[in-house]
């Protein structure tokens, strides 16, 4: 029987916690020390310090800007390319196949990028291309793998969830029935509206638009506009309509 007063049980709990924070106790100590020393420092001074010292725990290709209050776990599996930006309150948990953020890509305030693979699934990870944007409070769960192309914009509160629970057996709790994790691919030049949800196993084609609040449960062809729950095709972008009007700002 489990007892909170059992030293062995307490030790096992601590070991489990540490195993889900870093690759080893020494890596945990390094990462937490760097976060404690430099993670809180505000302004451009803090970004400069983190740009120098965070290289000790993550991969940084060129210079990346990391605001104060950014939380990192399994930082040795995080790669930030030149010009990428992590806003305040961002949380990256890269266990274990990693998170890669492309050149000049912005991850906005409160966004969560979470791989969290403790089942040894081969395709877990999150890869984001160049000049993309992850909107405020968006959630990306990458157990099945998330591949996002260049110039992909997600609006606030978007959810991209590459994992799903199995619940077919009514005699067993769903937490005992396993998961599926097929992965999600979002090609270049896609715009995803606020509050949209992209479910596991979906591929979104190049140049498409996902309307605000849409729930995408099947593939979206290139240059399509989809909306609704579940999302359905409402328009094909074929150049037959003017690209803009007097309200368009460039």
Buried (B, 14 or more C-beta within 10 A) or exposed (E): EEEEEEEEEEEEEEEEEBBEBBBEEEBBEBBBEBBEEBBEEEEEEBBBBBBEEBEEBBBBBEBBBBBBBBEBBBBBBBBBBEBBBBBEBBBBBBBBBBBBBBBBBBBBBBBBBBBBBEEEBEBBBBBBBBBBBBBBBBBBBBBBBBBBBBBBBBBBBBBBBBBBEEEEEEEEEEEEEEBEBBBBBBBBBBBBBBBBBBBBBBBBBBBBBBBBBBBBBEEBBBBBBBBEEEBEEEEEBEEEEEEEEEEEEE
